[in-house]
Amino acid sequence: MKKTAGQGLQMVAALTLAAGLMGFAVASVGAATSMTAKSDEFQTNVPAAILLDPESDSILFEKNGEQPVAPASLAKLMTLEYVFNEIKQGRLKLEDTFTISENAWRKGGAPSHGSTMFAAIHSQVSLGDLIQGITVDSANDACIAIAEALAGNESAFGQLLTKRAREIGLEHSTFTNAEGYPDPNLRVTVRDMAELARHIMQSYPDFYPYFAQREFTWNKIRQQNRNPLLGMGIGADGLKTGETAEAGFNLVGSAVQDNLRLIVVIAGAKTEKERAEEARKMLDWGFHGFESRVLFAEGQTVGEAKVFGGNRSYVPLVGPGLIRVMMPRDSSERLSARIVYTGPVPAPISKGQPIGKLMVWRGDNLALEAPLSAAEDIGTGTMTQRAMDGATELVIGLLRAGVNRL
């Protein structure tokens, strides 16, 4: 266990589970281990990739999932998330109009010879049309117009995007502009991009269909959606492609088959063809090779966390709802898991208070992370209980300090 700034220690409870059976049993508390997700069943030539079941947040496949990469136009997904949230919060409306400045026109419009919706210089364009320009045309002029309107310039808007990314749990991605133009400080991870796609689907169901729109006409120019998965007949309905010389060919995509949705992210493919083929292969592998297994029913106790200064020594933990994991079909593979939290958790504790997370592995593959919260209230203990907890922690601290000096 290691000291965590501000409170207590990082506590790790080890659990075991036979695949196909519901429920874990807490076995012990021990030292945390660092594991890198990998897969022996599927291989891809692209430098970084991930396959995710968004309903359970299960990772089916991951290669270099936390390695920083240049996103190219995948950065536009963060711009769209920011806009969708502003609309949801009532601070923007689809009918609001934005000006296509000379900078937006020259840098992102027709003169740039990049992806654009061909909006005229100094024209006024509704936010609804700008969104379609981004989701279908990958329009740089639309992104720049939004950045200038909401933050004054792209640099300031990049800071807003990074702040928003942290708010929704994207810890390893940093944004410096709205459209993904090359910048040494603009970096994302494929895991963050998969989580961003999941967040957009779940938080903005009214806006997600924009990504499935097959074409968009603006300024009398009709353009086709750049996502190659949409025309493959595999149930694809989003999200975004991107490519630059620095980034290679990237993709965030999603498809549904037999009520199972999967998200695929590809980064650094050498060609458009490789990007499309590797994404399709990964989706096919996931749809045909996996099935859902329930680990914990909604409200079922997952484990317990040690309490400090409470009227009870432990607080039961539950997940946000049904907890399930994707498993290879006809597999008897065993799972291993850890409950990770900072503890002992000081009382009082309120029901629903976030405590830690459940991490589940299939062999060496990190398959699932789920947040855990307190299942009930824990009050403050008596003075005697608090004194005993304090003395226990003091002894444990002294013993640990002696071990560390050995």
C-alpha positions in Angstrom: 0.0 0.0 0.0 1.1 3.5 -0.7 0.5 6.8 1.0 -2.0 9.0 -0.8 -1.8 12.8 -0.5 -4.4 14.3 1.8 -5.9 11.1 3.3 -5.0 7.7 4.4 -3.5 4.9 2.3 -4.4 3.4 -1.0 -6.3 0.2 0.1 -6.6 -2.7 -2.2 -8.9 -5.6 -1.5 -8.3 -8.7 -3.6 -11.3 -10.7 -5.0 -11.8 -13.8 -7.1 -14.6 -14.9 -9.3 -15.4 -17.9 -11.4 -16.6 -16.7 -14.8 -20.4 -17.0 -15.1 -21.1 -16.9 -11.4 -22.6 -13.8 -9.8 -20.7 -12.1 -6.9 -17.3 -11.7 -5.4 -15.9 -12.7 -2.0 -13.4 -10.4 -0.4 -10.2 -12.4 0.2 -7.6 -10.1 1.6 -6.0 -6.6 1.6 -2.7 -6.3 0.0 -0.3 -4.2 -2.1 -1.5 -2.7 -5.3 -0.1 -4.1 -8.6 0.3 -2.2 -11.8 -1.0 -4.2 -14.8 -1.1 -3.3 -18.5 -4.0 -4.6 -20.5 -3.2 -6.7 -23.5 -4.7 -9.5 -25.6 -3.4 -12.8 -27.0 -6.6 -13.5 -28.9 -6.5 -10.6 -31.3 -3.7 -8.7 -33.0 -3.6 -5.5 -34.9 -0.8 -3.7 -36.8 -1.9 -0.2 -35.8 0.2 1.4 -33.0 -2.8 2.0 -30.6 -6.3 0.7 -30.5 -9.1 -0.2 -28.1 -12.4 -2.0 -28.2 -15.0 -1.1 -25.6 -18.5 -2.2 -24.5 -20.0 1.1 -23.5 -22.8 -0.3 -21.5 -20.6 -2.2 -19.0 -17.5 -0.1 -19.7 -15.7 -3.4 -20.4 -12.5 -3.4 -22.4 -12.4 -6.3 -24.9 -9.1 -5.4 -26.4 -6.5 -2.7 -25.8 -3.1 -2.0 -27.3 -1.2 1.0 -26.0 -4.4 2.4 -24.6 -2.8 5.1 -22.4 0.0 6.1 -24.8 -0.3 9.7 -25.9 -1.0 10.1 -29.6 -1.8 13.0 -31.9 -5.6 13.0 -32.4 -5.9 14.9 -35.7 -9.7 15.5 -36.2 -10.6 13.2 -33.3 -10.1 16.4 -31.2 -13.3 17.7 -32.8 -15.2 15.2 -30.6 -14.1 17.2 -27.6 -15.3 20.4 -29.2 -18.7 18.8 -29.9 -19.0 17.5 -26.3 -18.3 21.0 -25.0 -21.0 22.4 -27.3 -23.5 19.7 -26.5 -23.0 20.3 -22.8 -23.5 24.1 -23.3 -26.8 23.4 -25.1 -27.9 20.9 -22.4 -27.1 23.5 -19.7 -29.2 26.1 -21.5 -26.3 28.4 -22.3 -26.5 27.8 -26.1 -29.2 27.0 -28.6 -29.1 25.4 -32.0 -30.6 28.6 -33.4 -27.7 30.7 -32.2 -25.6 32.2 -35.0 -21.8 32.3 -35.2 -19.7 34.5 -37.5 -17.2 32.9 -39.9 -14.3 35.3 -39.3 -11.5 35.9 -41.8 -9.3 33.8 -39.7 -11.8 30.9 -39.6 -12.3 31.2 -43.4 -8.5 31.4 -44.2 -7.4 28.8 -41.7 -10.3 26.4 -41.9 -12.3 27.4 -44.9 -12.0 27.0 -48.7 -8.5 28.7 -48.9 -7.0 26.1 -46.5 -7.7 23.2 -48.8 -8.5 21.1 -45.7 -11.8 19.7 -44.5 -14.3 22.5 -44.5 -18.0 23.2 -44.9 -17.2 26.0 -47.3 -18.9 28.7 -45.2 -18.5 32.2 -46.7 -16.3 34.7 -45.1 -18.1 37.0 -42.6 -21.3 34.9 -43.0 -23.6 34.0 -40.1 -24.1 30.3 -39.5 -26.5 28.7 -37.0 -25.0 26.4 -34.4 -27.1 23.5 -35.7 -25.5 23.8 -39.1 -22.0 24.2 -37.7 -22.6 20.9 -35.7 -23.6 19.1 -39.0 -20.6 20.6 -40.7 -18.3 19.1 -38.0 -20.0 15.7 -37.7 -20.4 15.1 -41.5 -17.7 17.3 -43.2 -15.2 17.4 -40.4 -15.3 21.2 -40.9 -12.3 23.1 -39.6 -14.0 26.5 -40.3 -16.9 25.5 -38.1 -14.7 24.5 -35.2 -12.7 27.7 -35.4 -15.9 29.8 -35.5 -17.2 28.1 -32.4 -13.8 28.5 -30.6 -13.6 32.2 -31.4 -17.2 32.8 -30.3 -17.0 30.9 -27.0 -13.5 31.8 -25.9 -12.1 34.6 -28.1 -9.4 32.4 -29.7 -8.4 28.8 -30.1 -5.7 28.8 -27.4 -8.2 29.9 -24.8 -10.8 27.4 -26.1 -8.3 24.6 -25.9 -7.9 25.4 -22.2 -11.7 25.2 -21.8 -11.7 21.8 -23.6 -8.9 20.4 -21.3 -10.8 21.6 -18.2 -14.0 20.0 -19.5 -12.1 16.8 -20.3 -11.0 16.5 -16.7 -14.5 17.1 -15.5 -15.8 14.1 -17.4 -12.9 11.9 -16.4 -10.5 12.1 -19.3 -7.2 12.3 -17.3 -4.6 11.8 -20.0 -5.8 14.1 -22.9 -4.8 17.7 -23.4 -6.3 20.0 -26.0 -4.8 23.1 -27.6 -7.2 23.9 -30.4 -10.7 23.1 -31.6 -10.1 21.1 -34.8 -7.0 19.0 -34.1 -4.3 20.8 -36.1 -0.8 19.5 -35.3 0.6 20.8 -32.0 3.2 19.2 -29.8 1.0 19.7 -26.7 -2.2 18.3 -28.3 -2.3 14.7 -27.2 -5.0 12.2 -26.4 -5.1 8.4 -25.6 -7.3 5.9 -27.3 -8.8 4.9 -24.0 -9.8 8.5 -23.4 -11.3 8.7 -26.9 -13.3 5.6 -26.2 -14.6 7.0 -22.9 -15.4 10.3 -24.7 -17.5 8.5 -27.3 -19.2 6.6 -24.5 -19.9 9.8 -22.6 -21.4 11.5 -25.7 -23.7 8.5 -26.4 -25.0 8.3 -22.8 -25.1 12.0 -22.0 -26.5 13.4 -25.3 -28.8 10.8 -26.9 -30.6 13.6 -28.8 -27.3 14.7 -30.5 -25.7 11.3 -31.1 -27.7 10.7 -34.4 -25.9 13.6 -35.9 -22.9 11.3 -36.3 -24.9 8.9 -38.5 -26.0 11.6 -41.0 -24.7 10.3 -44.4 -24.3 13.7 -46.1 -24.7 17.4 -45.6 -25.0 20.3 -48.1 -23.9 23.8 -47.3 -23.1 26.7 -49.7 -24.6 24.5 -52.4 -21.8 21.9 -51.9 -22.9 18.4 -50.9 -20.4 16.3 -48.9 -20.5 12.7 -47.8 -19.8 11.6 -44.2 -16.1 10.6 -43.9 -16.7 7.6 -41.6 -16.0 4.5 -43.7 -17.8 2.2 -41.3 -21.2 3.7 -42.1 -21.3 2.1 -45.5 -20.2 -1.4 -44.5 -23.6 -2.8 -43.4 -22.3 -3.7 -39.9 -24.6 -1.6 -37.8 -22.2 1.4 -37.6 -23.8 4.8 -36.6 -20.8 7.1 -35.7 -18.5 8.8 -34.8 -15.4 10.5 -36.3 -12.3 10.0 -38.4 -9.1 12.1 -38.5 -5.8 12.1 -40.3 -2.6 14.2 -40.5 1.0 13.4 -41.5 1.9 13.4 -37.8 -1.1 11.4 -36.5 -1.6 8.9 -39.3 -5.1 7.7 -39.9 -7.3 7.7 -36.8 -10.9 6.6 -36.1 -13.5 6.5 -33.4 -16.4 4.3 -34.4 -19.4 2.5 -33.0 -21.7 -0.2 -34.2 -24.6 -2.2 -32.9 -25.4 -5.9 -33.6 -28.0 -8.0 -31.8 -28.5 -5.3 -29.1 -24.8 -5.2 -28.3 -23.0 -1.9 -29.0 -19.2 -1.7 -29.3 -16.9 1.3 -29.6 -13.6 1.0 -31.5 -10.7 3.4 -31.6 -7.8 3.2 -34.0 -4.8 5.5 -34.0 -1.8 5.7 -36.3 -2.9 3.5 -39.2 -0.7 3.9 -42.3 -3.6 4.3 -44.8 -7.3 4.9 -45.1 -7.7 1.3 -46.1 -5.8 -0.1 -43.1 -7.8 2.2 -40.8 -11.1 0.9 -42.1 -10.1 -2.8 -42.3 -8.6 -2.9 -38.8 -11.6 -1.2 -37.3 -14.0 -3.6 -39.0 -11.9 -6.6 -38.0 -11.8 -5.6 -34.4 -15.6 -5.0 -34.4 -16.3 -8.4 -36.0 -14.0 -10.1 -33.5 -15.8 -8.4 -30.6 -19.4 -9.1 -31.8 -18.7 -12.8 -32.6 -16.4 -13.7 -29.8 -17.9 -12.1 -26.6 -21.0 -12.2 -24.5 -22.2 -10.4 -21.4 -21.8 -12.0 -17.9 -23.4 -10.4 -14.8 -21.1 -9.9 -11.9 -23.3 -8.0 -9.5 -27.0 -7.3 -9.5 -28.2 -3.7 -8.9 -27.8 -2.9 -5.3 -25.8 -6.0 -4.5 -22.8 -5.5 -2.1 -19.5 -5.7 -3.9 -17.3 -5.6 -0.9 -16.4 -3.4 2.1 -14.1 -0.5 2.9 -12.4 0.1 6.3 -13.9 3.0 8.3 -12.0 5.3 10.6 -13.8 6.8 13.6 -17.2 5.4 12.8 -19.9 3.5 14.7 -19.1 0.6 12.4 -15.7 -0.7 11.3 -16.6 -1.3 7.7 -19.0 0.3 5.1 -20.5 -1.9 2.4 -19.9 -0.8 -1.2 -22.2 -1.0 -4.2 -21.9 -0.2 -7.9 -23.9 2.4 -9.9 -26.3 -0.3 -11.0 -26.0 -3.7 -12.7 -22.3 -4.6 -13.0 -21.4 -6.9 -15.9 -18.4 -7.8 -17.9 -17.8 -9.0 -21.4 -16.3 -12.5 -21.5 -15.2 -14.7 -24.4 -18.0 -17.1 -25.5 -18.0 -20.6 -23.9 -15.1 -19.5 -21.7 -14.5 -20.9 -18.2 -11.7 -18.4 -17.6 -11.5 -17.0 -14.1 -11.5 -13.4 -13.3 -9.4 -11.5 -10.8 -10.4 -8.2 -9.3 -9.4 -5.4 -6.8 -11.4 -2.9 -4.9 -9.3 0.2 -4.7 -10.0 3.1 -2.4 -8.3 5.6 -0.1 -8.7 4.5 3.4 -9.5 4.0 6.1 -12.5 6.2 5.1 -13.2 8.8 7.8 -16.7 8.9 9.3 -19.3 10.2 9.0 -20.1 8.6 5.6 -23.3 9.3 3.6 -25.1 6.7 1.6 -24.1 7.2 -2.1 -20.8 8.8 -1.2 -18.1 7.8 -3.7 -15.5 5.6 -2.1 -13.4 3.8 -4.7 -13.6 1.6 -7.8 -13.8 -2.0 -8.8 -11.1 -3.2 -11.2 -11.6 -6.6 -13.0 -9.1 -8.5 -15.1 -9.4 -11.4 -17.5 -6.0 -12.9 -17.1 -3.7 -9.9 -17.9 -6.4 -8.0 -19.6 -8.0 -5.1 -17.7 -11.6 -5.8 -18.5 -13.6 -3.4 -16.3 -13.5 -0.4 -14.0 -16.7 0.5 -12.1 -17.1 3.2 -9.5 -18.2 2.1 -6.0 -20.1 4.1 -3.4 -21.3 3.7 0.2 -24.4 1.5 0.4 -25.5 3.1 3.7 -24.9 5.8 6.2 -22.1 5.4 8.7 -22.2 7.7 11.7 -19.5 9.0 13.9 -18.4 6.6 16.6 -18.1 7.1 20.3 -15.0 8.7 21.8 -13.8 5.2 22.8 -14.3 3.9 19.2 -12.5 6.8 17.7 -9.6 6.5 20.2 -9.3 2.8 19.5 -9.2 3.5 15.7 -6.6 6.1 16.2 -4.4 3.9 18.3 -4.7 1.0 15.8 -3.7 3.3 12.9 -0.8 4.6 15.0 0.5 1.1 15.6 0.0 0.1 11.9 1.9 3.3 10.9 4.8 2.5 13.2 5.0 -1.1 12.0 4.8 0.0 8.3 7.6 2.6 8.9 9.7 -0.1 10.5 9.2 -2.5 7.6 10.0 0.3 5.1 13.4 0.9 6.9 14.4 -2.8 6.5 
